[in-house]
Amino acid sequence: MAAIYGAVVLIMGVVGNEPELVLLGLAMMLLGNLHKLGRFLVKMQKRTIDVKT
């Protein structure tokens, strides 16, 4: 969800020519994608542990 909000803020910053909003949007998108990646890696790690036992 943070990545979607980040994209909206990024578009608002580009349209309004506001560099602060552009940076905020990029940061929100990065954090949202890192959160998704972290959840995916935790799920994969749990699956590998289940397979080994």
C-alpha angles and dihedrals in degrees: 000000000000090000091055092048088046091055091051092049090046092053091047090051094049094047093046094041091236112149092193092059091046091054092044091050092050091048092050092049091049093049092047092051093046089053091052091047091050093052090048092051092049090052091049091049091052090050093052091050090050091050093051095052 
